[in-house]
Amino acid sequence: MLESSTGLIQTARSLAVNPKDPPKWSVLAGHSRTVSDSIKKLITNMREKAPGQRECDDAIEVLNGCIREVDQASLAAISQHLTPRDDISMETLHEQMAASVHEISNLIDPVAVAARSEASQLGHKVSQMASYFEPLIMAAIGTASKILSSQQQMAVLDQTKTLAESALQMLYTAKEAGGNPKAAHMQNALEDSVQMMKEAVDDLGATLAEAASAAGAVGGMVDSINDAINKMEDGPADEPDGTFVDYQTTMVKTAKAIAVTVQEMVTKSNTNPDDLGGLANQLTNNFGNLANEAKYAALTAENDEPAWVLKTPRLR
């Protein structure tokens, strides 16, 4: 660059003496391009060597990879080829997602502060944030793989992708701001990216809380059914007031109602998953009624074989 600058000055002097020398104008243009390109390269190198820039690039690469993984999982879910993970429970996956979202949320403001005025902290903070996205994505895909409803699958994957995309935008903005307090033109963009990311965190957090609540409710229903089965050996609390045929008839009706509810749950899981909670509660009540009727039927049976069959539902 120095040689071209010297040549540029010398050529300019010559043209000042003889401005009608066409070859000199070509030489001047050549030196000018060289100097201009060298200055651009110098500025680029200075930016790339600034604190936190390399870490920002690495974090951006991680986020792009995470987004690609979510996209692939979404395509698999749409085609119903998202293989369920059998090596881990839904509860553990929820906990992993919640923990990752919590840590990411705690790093939004520190990354923003570093991007505004603390260049020395920028690299460390963005690397920290990026490190929580890979476990978040893995847990989100695992969670989606265990959800029966395609709508709920897509909700988890879409909101996770939205969070990753908002984080990616924030990293680009933080990289551009570079921790330079004089980069006033980047402050509004940084504020916008922070707000977008916080909203994405809140949305995904609400979905996880709702899913955890639903999982807890389902767990309670399963416990109720198991409790009803385990208590069948205890016998009924009151004396029977009907015949074996009466209780048998009621049991058949209840069993048919259970079959209808199960089929309806399968249908609703794809069309209207919001109705599943009520149907699951109905199914739980029906199982409880069936177990209770079975106690009376066993007590009024004329011989031991029907009673034994009724009291061992898990063997049937």
N, C-alpha and C positions, 0 to 999 in steps of 0.2 A: 504493500500500500504506500510506503514511503517513497519508493522509486517512482510510482505512478503519480504521486502528488508532486514530486519534484519535476517530473516531465510535464505535468499539467501546467505548472507555474511557468516553466521555461517556454513552453509552446504558446501560452497566453501572452508572454512578453514579445515573442516574435510576431504574433498576430497584431499586437498593438502597434508595432512598427510597420508591418506590411499586412493589412487585413485582407488583401486580395490574393492570398496564397492558398488555393484550394487544398493542396495536400496537407498543409498545416492544420486546416480545420478538421480533416479526417483524423489526424493524430490527436488533436485536442479532444475529439469525441471519444476516441479509444481510451485515452487516459481518464476521462470523466467517468466512463462506464466502470473501469477498473476500480477507481476510488470509491464510487458509489456502492459497488458490490462488496468491496472490502469492509466498508463501514457497516453494511447490513449484516455481514457475517460476524463482525466484531460484536455488534449489539446482540445478535442471537446467541453467541457464545457466552456473553456476559449474563444473559438471562438464564441460559441452561446451567451455568455454574453457580447461580445464586442459591442461597440456602433453601432447601425444601423442594426445589424443582424436580430433581431426580426422583425423590420419594413420591411427589405428586404424579409423575408419569407412571411409576410402578403401581400406585394405588388405582389410577385410572384404568390400567390394563387389567387389574384384578376385577374391578367393577364391570368392565365390559365382558369379561369371561363369565361372571356370575349371571349377567343378563342373558347371555347366550344359553346358559344352562337352564334358566327358567323358561326361555322360549322353547327349547327342546322338550322340556317336561310338559309345557302347555299343549304342544302339538300331540304328544303322546296321550295326554288326558282327553283331548278332543276326539282322538281316534280310539279311545278306550283301551290303550295299550300301555298305560302307566302301571308298571308292575308294583304291587304292594310290597313294602318292606316288612319282612317277618322277623328280623333280627332285633327289633326295638319296639317298645310299646308306644301307643299314641300319647300317653301321659308324659313320657320322657321326651318325645319330640316337641310337645307343647312347651315343656320346661326349657328345652334348648332354644327354641324360637324366642320365647319371652326373655330369656337371659341375654340373647344377642341383641334384641331390639332395645332392651334397657341400656346396655352398654353403648350402643350406637347413639341413642338419645342423649346420653350423658356427654358425648363427645361433640355434639353439634356446635354448641357455643364455644368450647375451647378451640375448635378448628377455625371458627369464624374470627375469634380474637387474634389467633396467630396469623390468619390471612390479612387482617387489617394492619397489624402493627408489630408482630413478633415473628419476624422471619426465621429466627433461630429455633423456634418451636414448631414451625409449620410442618417440617418433614416428619417429626416424631408423631404429631397429632394425626396427620392424614394416614400414616402407616398403621397407627392404632385403630382408626376407624375402619380401614379396609380389612384388617385382620378379623373383624367380627362378621363380615358379610359372607365369607365362604361357609362357616358353620350355619349361618342363618339360612342360606340357600339350600344346603343339604337337608336341614330340618324341615324347611317349608315343602320341599319336594317329597320328603318322606311322609309328612303329614297329609299332603294332598293324595298320596298313593293309598292311604288308608281310609279316605273318605269315599263313601258310596255315591253320594250325590255329585254329578258332574258340575252343577252350578256352584256348589260349595268348594269343589276342587279348584275351579277357575277363580273364585273369589280370593282364596288363599294365594294362589300363584300370581294373580294380577296385582294384588296389593303388595306382595313382596317385590315384584318387578318395579312397581311404582316407587317404592322406597329406594331400590337400587338406582333407578334412573334419576331420582331427585338428588341422591348422594353423588352420582356421577356429575351432574350439573354443578353441584356445589364445589366439587374438586376442581373442575375446569375453571370456575370463577376464582377459587382460592389460589390456584396456580398463577392465574393472570394477575391477581392482586399482589401475590408474592410477599406479603408481610410488609409492604411499603405504605406507610401512613400518608404519603403524598399522592398515592394513586386514588385521588378523590373520585375519578370517573367510574371506579369499580365498586364503590361503597353501596350504591343502590342495588346493583346486580347481586352483590353478596347478601344483602338483607333479603332480597326476594328468594334467593336459593335457600337461605336458612329457614324462611317461613314455609316454603314448599316442603322441605324435608321434615320439619316438625309436624306438619299436617299429615304427611305420609306415615310418620311414626305413630301418630294418634290413631289413624284409621286402622293400621295393622294391629296395634295394641288392643283396640276395641274388638276387633274380630277374634283375636286370640282369647280375650277375656270371655267373650260370648261362647266360643268353642269349649273353653275349659269348664264353663258353667254347665253347658249341655252335656259334656262328658261326665261331670259330676252327677248330674241328674240321671243320666243313663246308668251310671254305676250304682246309684241308689235303687233304681228299678230292678236291676239284675240281682242286687242283694235281697230285695223284697221277694222276688220269685224263688231264689234259693232258700230263703228263710221259710217260705210256705211249704216247699218240698221237704225240708228237713223236719218240719213240725208235724208231718203227716202221721208219724208213729205215735204222737201224743194223744190222738183221738180227739173227737169233738168236745167242745165245752158244754154243750147241752145234749139232752137225750133226743134222738131222732123222732120227728113227728110224721114221717112218711115211710113208704116202702122202698125196697131196693130199686124197683122199677121207676118210682118217682125220681129218685136221685140219679139213676142211670139216664133217664130222659133229659134231666136238666144238664147233666154232664155232656151229653151229646150236643145239645144246643150251644153250650159254652164253648166246646171244642170247635164247632163250626164257626162260631163268632171269632175265635182266635185265628182260624184259618183265613177268614175274610179280612181281618185286621192286618195280618201278615202280608197278604197280597196287596192290600191298599198301601201299606208302607213301602213296598217295593215300587209301586207305581208313583207314589208321591215323592220318593227320593229323587226322581228325575224331573218331575213336573212342578211340584210345590213343596220343597223341603221344609218350609216353615211349619207345615202341618204335622211333621214327624213327631214333635214333642207330645202333642195331644194323643196321637195314635199310640205312641209308646206307653203313655200313662194308661190308656184304655187297655192295652195288651197286658200290662202288669196287673190291673184289677181283675181281668178275666182269668189270668193264671191263678190269682189268689182265690177267686170264687171256685175255680175248677178243683183246686187242692182241697178246699173246705168241703165241697160236695163229695169228693172222693172219700173223705173221712166217714161221712154218714153212710155212703154206699157200702163201704167196707164193713161197717158195723152192722148193717142190715142184711148183708149177704147171707144166703142160706148155707153155704159151705165155705171152706177156707181158701179154695183156689181163687175165686173172684177177689176176695179180700186181699190176698197176697199180691195179685196182679195190680190192683188199685194202689197199693201202698209202695210199689216199687216202680214209679214212673220213669226213672232214669234207665231202667233195664229194658223198657219197651221200645 
